[in-house]
């Protein structure tokens, strides 16, 4: 929470290392993040909410990211915690509920980027790439 203090915007990034579209988006998102941080470090913070299969996959992928992340056990509801992120269908089919934010934003897949006003928490945009006219190609 401290990393989010005073930020104009907070972008919730629902993604996982296993997802080819997430990996395709990552370089563009990193480039944009670094530019924004270079201009004003207090403008925007991205928070990864991982939907990786396990802690090890999260640790490996998150170690390459320049932004913040919710702890894996919080995002995915491990160790008796309720999940807050996007829970994949296979895990839901096995009995795990959708995460509170996954449910709140009606997420059907990843990657998803939801940009919130840093002061009020209201949604600024839930389709920033689409609105910018960008497409992601997966090879």
MILUM-806173 format. One line per 2 residues: number of its first residue (from 1); their letters; for each residue x, y, z of N, C-alpha, C. Coordinates in steps of 0.1 Angstrom, whole numbers. Layout:
% MILUM-806173
NUM) A) X/Y/Z/X/Y/Z/X/Y/Z ~ ...
//
This chain:
% MILUM-806173
1) XX) 8/-12/0/0/0/0/9/13/0 ~ 20/12/7/29/24/7/34/28/-7
3) XX) 36/18/-15/41/21/-29/30/29/-37 ~ 18/28/-33/7/35/-40/4/49/-35
5) XX) 9/53/-23/6/66/-18/10/77/-27 ~ 1/86/-29/3/98/-37/4/96/-52
7) XX) 0/85/-56/0/82/-71/-13/88/-77 ~ -11/94/-89/-23/99/-96/-31/88/-101
9) XX) -25/77/-106/-32/66/-111/-26/53/-106 ~ -34/43/-104/-30/29/-101/-36/20/-112
11) XX) -27/13/-118/-31/3/-129/-30/-11/-123 ~ -41/-18/-123/-42/-32/-119/-39/-41/-131
13) XX) -28/-48/-130/-24/-57/-142/-27/-71/-138 ~ -37/-77/-144/-41/-91/-141/-34/-99/-152
15) XX) -25/-107/-149/-17/-115/-159/-10/-127/-152 ~ -4/-135/-161/3/-147/-157/14/-150/-167
17) XX) 25/-156/-162/36/-160/-171/32/-170/-181 ~ 23/-179/-178/18/-189/-187/11/-184/-199
19) XX) 6/-171/-199/-3/-166/-209/5/-159/-220 ~ 4/-164/-232/11/-158/-243/8/-143/-246
21) XX) -5/-139/-244/-9/-125/-246/-3/-116/-235 ~ -2/-122/-223/4/-114/-212/19/-111/-215
23) XX) 26/-122/-220/40/-120/-223/42/-111/-235 ~ 32/-111/-245/33/-102/-256/31/-87/-252
25) XX) 22/-85/-242/19/-72/-238/30/-66/-229 ~ 37/-75/-222/47/-70/-212/58/-60/-218
27) XX) 64/-63/-229/74/-53/-233/69/-39/-236 ~ 57/-38/-242/50/-25/-245/47/-18/-231
29) XX) 41/-26/-222/38/-21/-209/50/-16/-201 ~ 61/-24/-202/73/-20/-195/79/-7/-201
31) XX) 78/-6/-214/83/6/-221/75/19/-217 ~ 62/17/-217/53/28/-213/55/32/-198
33) XX) 56/22/-190/58/24/-175/71/32/-173 ~ 82/28/-180/95/35/-178/94/49/-182
35) XX) 87/52/-193/86/65/-198/78/74/-188 ~ 67/68/-183/59/76/-174/67/78/-161
37) XX) 74/68/-156/82/70/-144/93/80/-146 ~ 98/80/-158/109/90/-161/104/104/-160
39) XX) 92/106/-165/86/120/-165/81/124/-151 ~ 74/115/-144/69/118/-131/67/105/-123
41) XX) 76/102/-114/75/89/-106/62/88/-98 ~ 56/99/-95/43/99/-87/31/98/-96
43) XX) 32/97/-109/21/97/-118/13/84/-117 ~ 20/73/-120/13/60/-121/21/49/-115
45) XX) 14/39/-108/20/27/-104/12/15/-109 ~ 19/5/-114/12/-7/-119/14/-17/-108
47) XX) 3/-24/-105/3/-35/-95/-1/-48/-102 ~ 8/-58/-103/6/-71/-109/-3/-79/-99
49) XX) -14/-84/-104/-22/-94/-97/-20/-107/-105 ~ -11/-116/-100/-7/-127/-108/-18/-138/-108
51) XX) -19/-145/-119/-28/-157/-120/-19/-169/-124 ~ -6/-168/-120/3/-179/-123/-2/-192/-115
53) XX) 4/-203/-120/0/-216/-114/4/-218/-100 ~ 16/-212/-96/21/-214/-83/31/-202/-79
55) XX) 35/-202/-67/44/-192/-62/57/-192/-69 ~ 63/-203/-73/75/-204/-80/74/-197/-94
57) XX) 64/-199/-101/62/-193/-114/60/-178/-113 ~ 52/-174/-102/51/-159/-99/65/-153/-96
59) XX) 72/-159/-88/85/-154/-84/94/-152/-96 ~ 95/-162/-104/103/-161/-116/99/-150/-125
61) XX) 86/-149/-128/81/-138/-137/82/-125/-131 ~ 78/-123/-119/77/-110/-112/91/-105/-110
63) XX) 101/-113/-108/115/-109/-107/120/-101/-119 ~ 113/-102/-130/117/-95/-142/109/-82/-144
65) XX) 100/-78/-135/91/-67/-137/96/-55/-129 ~ 94/-43/-135/98/-31/-128/87/-25/-119
67) XX) 75/-31/-119/64/-26/-111/62/-34/-98 ~ 52/-29/-90/48/-36/-78/39/-48/-81
69) XX) 37/-56/-71/28/-68/-72/21/-70/-58 ~ 9/-75/-59/2/-81/-47/9/-94/-45
71) XX) 11/-97/-32/17/-111/-29/9/-122/-36 ~ 16/-132/-41/9/-143/-48/-2/-149/-40
73) XX) 0/-151/-27/-10/-158/-18/-22/-149/-16 ~ -21/-136/-18/-32/-127/-17/-40/-127/-30
75) XX) -32/-126/-41/-38/-125/-55/-46/-138/-57 ~ -40/-150/-54/-46/-163/-57/-53/-170/-45
77) XX) -53/-164/-33/-60/-169/-22/-54/-182/-17 ~ -41/-182/-15/-34/-194/-9/-33/-193/6
79) XX) -30/-204/13/-28/-204/27/-40/-199/35 ~ -52/-203/30/-64/-199/37/-70/-185/35
81) XX) -63/-178/26/-68/-164/23/-78/-165/11 ~ -87/-155/11/-96/-154/0/-89/-147/-12
83) XX) -90/-152/-24/-83/-146/-35/-89/-132/-39 ~ -80/-123/-43/-85/-110/-47/-83/-108/-62
85) XX) -74/-116/-69/-72/-114/-83/-81/-122/-92 ~ -76/-124/-104/-83/-133/-114/-79/-147/-112
87) XX) -89/-156/-109/-86/-170/-107/-90/-177/-120 ~ -80/-185/-125/-83/-192/-138/-94/-202/-137
89) XX) -100/-205/-148/-111/-215/-148/-108/-228/-142 ~ -96/-233/-145/-92/-246/-140/-92/-247/-125
91) XX) -88/-236/-119/-88/-235/-104/-102/-233/-99 ~ -110/-225/-106/-124/-224/-102/-131/-237/-103
93) XX) -129/-245/-114/-135/-258/-116/-131/-267/-104 ~ -119/-265/-98/-115/-273/-87/-120/-268/-74
95) XX) -128/-258/-74/-135/-253/-62/-130/-240/-56 ~ -120/-234/-62/-116/-221/-57/-125/-210/-63
97) XX) -129/-200/-55/-138/-190/-60/-130/-179/-68 ~ -137/-172/-77/-131/-161/-84/-127/-151/-74
99) XX) -116/-144/-76/-111/-133/-67/-121/-122/-67 ~ -120/-114/-56/-130/-103/-54/-128/-93/-65
101) XX) -116/-89/-69/-114/-80/-79/-117/-86/-93 ~ -114/-98/-95/-118/-105/-107/-133/-105/-109
103) XX) -140/-107/-98/-155/-107/-99/-160/-93/-100 ~ -154/-83/-93/-159/-69/-93/-158/-64/-107
105) XX) -146/-66/-114/-144/-61/-127/-149/-70/-138 ~ -155/-81/-135/-161/-91/-144/-151/-96/-154
107) XX) -139/-100/-149/-128/-104/-158/-131/-118/-163 ~ -130/-120/-176/-133/-133/-183/-120/-139/-187
109) XX) -109/-131/-188/-96/-137/-193/-85/-127/-189 ~ -73/-130/-192/-61/-122/-190/-54/-121/-203
111) XX) -46/-110/-206/-43/-99/-196/-54/-89/-196 ~ -55/-83/-184/-64/-71/-182/-57/-61/-175
113) XX) -59/-48/-179/-53/-37/-172/-64/-27/-169 ~ -66/-25/-156/-77/-16/-151/-70/-4/-145
115) XX) -72/8/-150/-66/20/-145/-76/27/-136 ~ -71/30/-123/-80/36/-113/-74/50/-110
117) XX) -83/59/-106/-78/72/-100/-71/68/-87 ~ -59/73/-85/-52/70/-73/-58/76/-60
119) XX) -65/86/-61/-71/92/-49/-85/87/-46 ~ -93/84/-56/-107/80/-53/-109/65/-55
121) XX) -100/58/-63/-102/44/-67/-113/42/-77 ~ -118/52/-83/-128/50/-94/-121/46/-107
123) XX) -127/39/-115/-122/34/-128/-120/45/-137 ~ -108/47/-142/-105/57/-153/-107/51/-166
125) XX) -102/39/-168/-104/31/-180/-101/16/-177 ~ -109/8/-184/-107/-6/-182/-103/-13/-196
127) XX) -100/-4/-206/-96/-9/-219/-85/1/-225 ~ -74/3/-217/-65/13/-222/-58/10/-235
129) XX) -55/-3/-238/-48/-6/-250/-58/-5/-262 ~ -70/-9/-260/-80/-8/-270/-83/7/-274
131) XX) -84/15/-263/-86/30/-265/-75/36/-272 ~ -62/31/-270/-51/37/-277/-49/32/-291
133) XX) -58/22/-295/-57/17/-309/-46/7/-311 ~ -40/2/-300/-29/-8/-301/-35/-22/-301
135) XX) -27/-30/-308/-30/-44/-309/-18/-52/-304 ~ -20/-64/-299/-9/-72/-295/-9/-84/-304
137) XX) 3/-87/-310/3/-99/-318/11/-110/-310 ~ 6/-122/-311/13/-133/-304/19/-142/-314
139) X) 32/-144/-312/39/-153/-322/41/-167/-317
//
